[in-house]
Amino acid sequence: MTGEPLDRSIDRRAFLARAAALATASAAGATVALPSMAGASGPLSANLRAGTRNRALDQPNAYAEPRPEAVADPTELTIAEAAWLIRANKLTPEQLVEAYLARISAYDGTYQAFNLVLADAAIAAARDAVRRPRPGVLHGIPLAIKDNYYTEGVLTTANSFLFKDFVPPYDATAVARLTASGAIVLGKTQMGPLATTRATTPAGVITTVNAWTPTNRNTDPGGSSTGTATAVAGRMATAGIGTQTGGSITAPSNAQNLTGLKPTMGRVSAAGIIPLTYTRDHPGPLARDARDAAIMLTAMAGEDPADPRSQGLPDVPDLIDAATPVYQRNRVKLRWNTRIGVLPGFANGTSTTALARQAYLAQLAAIPGVTLVDVPLPDGWSQLTGSTFNNIRLPERSEPFMPYLRTDLRGFGVSVTSWLQGALLGGNEFITGQRAKLLLMERVLNELFDLCDVVVQTDPVPFDILGLPEIAFPIGFTAVGVPIGTILGGLPYAEDRLLSVVAAYQAVTDWHLRRPADPPSAAARTHSEPSAETPRLTAEQVAELTQ
């Protein structure tokens, strides 16, 4: 359908009410289960293992005939293209898995994207897939899983000393939904320690590199979902999942030429994920384009009895349809007429990034259905989104970790500072911060979004504070070949609108189709050991950069 999406005014009011309730629950001490406190079974895992079918994943728009240049190399395929070949019996899941495992063997010694590769289990799952009915587009698709998602019987550490031996008894709900949809877990990926910064060891030594500059560890690969981003960008997985509390999906996606989708708070259950901040943790996909992101979110989204944030939400819209470009007389147009808000100064200047943003806005403006609108920042924006109120998140991360903070601070490694800051923040400051959050929410929903339907973002943090959806995607490259990305933010539960804009933009550009060159093969066999020259983050740097 190409008509207007449902009116969002009710969603705005309901979302504001939910945010107030969530702030109250957080202040009252909502229950957050750490690994040592987790129950013995995941509420949804048994049902999902039985093969619950998500019919939204088995529709014509979920499949795309592969580009000729991608057919020769299965690791170049998008989800939609690989699924087309698998459905046509021109590619088997085992062939696809083996192609990725070959790249992991050859190049992950340089990339250091994975901390655990499940080669035997992935091949076994691929062989088993041939004997099972195809539940949809994710059938046989190999994925990379961030190491804070529970995976049954598989080490899940959150890259932390605290959980170095933790083996979950069940899958996180998001992982269970993906595997029930036919996806195959290739391995667990490196991440910032306890989801705080770019991927390092718990002691701060930098590990995972940006796939676009594999020999330069100083190029930021984005964090904390660093390993997932590098695995997908380096063609060692078709897509992957991460989590975002302060830019941890959008930042690595922008840094590595990917399309990353941070959904509305609660759209995807956070049950079975080692927590960071209860009111800001967002699970979501990192993918190669808008359609793949839509496929992943379609599989992951839905109500979960184990996560109150996921309950009572509007139905998940047809995301795959929204992420399918619409053509009129062989010309791309927007699925829905959309006002895109442009914040003050977004494309000012002559830097490479400014020029890329100017070209991006011009390309958007040329798509029928787009109206660019200059929008002012809401009153008090700098204060309400600044570090003082942003740091209100810190007590939420410290509270469930208090038993660890009381016994051995060394378990937190280089990221200990933010946990201590959270433990020391006063109750009055926390309550004031919750009130500020609701004021910011009201102004964004009732002022900013009265002028536009989606808005450009220069920083993911404000919409992370509010739990509003964001999508990151590529718009160019620097002179030295490092990707330039941007972010669009949307109304609550309006992931479909964001996907429709990015799908149209990607139909008229090719940034998202570009892949990095392979790293030098001489360093490709085994993970290189840190040396005295290996960069490392100090506790002070981690405190400054922490999500």
Buried (B, 14 or more C-beta within 10 A) or exposed (E): EEEEBBEBEEBBEBBBEBBBEBBEBBBEEBEBBBBEEBEEEBBBBEEBBEEEBBEBBBBEBBBBEBEEEBBEEBBBBBBBBBBBBBBEEEBBBBBBBBBBBEBBBBBBBBBBBBBBBBBEBBBBBBEEBEEEEBBBBBBBBBBBBBBBBBBBEBBBBBBBBBBEEBBBEBBBBBBBBBBBBBBBBBBBBBBBBBBBBBBBBBEBBBBBBBBBBBEEBEBBBBBBBBBBBBBBBBBBBBBBBBBBBBBBBBBBBBBBBBBBBBBBBBBBBBBBBBBBBBBBBBBBBBBBBBBBBBBBBBBBBBBBEBBBBBEEBBEBBBBBBBBBBBEEEEEBBBBBEBBBBBBEEBBEEEEBBBBBBBBBBEBBEEBEBBBBEEBEBBEEBEEBBEEEBBBBBBBBBBBBBEEBBEEEEEBBBBBBBBBBBBBEBEEEBBEBBBEBBBBBBBBBBEBBBEEBBBBBBEBBBBBBBBBBBBBBBBBBBEEEEBBBBBBBBBBBBBBBBBBBBBBBBBBEBEBBBEBBEBBEEEEBEEEEEBEEEBEBBEBEBBBEBBB
